[in-house]
Amino acid sequence: MASLPHLHLLFLTLLVLLASFVTPGCAVDCFLCSHSPRHNSSREDACTDFVFSSDRAGLLSCMLGCEAVATYDSNGELENFHRNCATQSTIMTNTCETYNMRIISRRVCSCDTSYCNTAVATTTSRSRGAPLLTLCLALGLGYILAT
């Protein structure tokens, strides 16, 4: 049977591991900008993927992650585009997903690291829990091997 110190270490390791997946951790910095070609014809676009300028975009501290969303009409023409904080309804995929509806389609890129909603694809973003998981496993394994 495991001794009391072993059980305490195991409990602490599991608690830290669980907390790393339950709590979102620190806020991330996200770019903030928008463009609607039909509604702002006199405003220059510095937000959409091909012309994005981080110098002209704002920055926000966001608790849930970042997103970049493009909405297209039924003819495939861009209705609007924005980069912003992710919302409660954002499905965090760390990649881009396209959602087709009857009269519009939306391309939603979501990510959970600072500055990840830039014009570069978000497919290489990694979760904040992974480094903590590795540390917990290494400490637990090292302690078990030492005893």
PEPEVEN-V51641 format. One record per backbone hydrogen bond with DSSP energy under -1.0 kcal/mol. CO is the residue of the C=O (numbers start at 1). NH is the residue of the N-H. If there is no record, write none. Layout:
[[CO;NH] [CO;NH]]
This chain:
[[3;7] [4;8] [5;9] [6;10] [7;11] [8;12] [9;13] [10;14] [11;15] [12;16] [13;17] [14;18] [15;19] [16;20] [18;22] [19;23] [28;62] [29;115] [30;60] [32;58] [33;83] [35;81] [36;40] [40;43] [46;53] [48;51] [53;56] [58;32] [60;30] [62;28] [65;86] [66;111] [67;84] [68;109] [69;82] [70;107] [71;79] [71;80] [72;105] [73;76] [77;73] [80;71] [81;35] [82;69] [83;33] [84;67] [87;90] [95;110] [97;108] [99;106] [104;101] [105;72] [106;99] [107;70] [108;97] [109;68] [111;66] [113;116] [122;125] [129;133] [130;134] [131;135] [132;136] [133;137] [134;138] [135;139] [136;140] [137;141] [138;142] [139;143] [140;144] [141;145] [142;146] [143;147]]
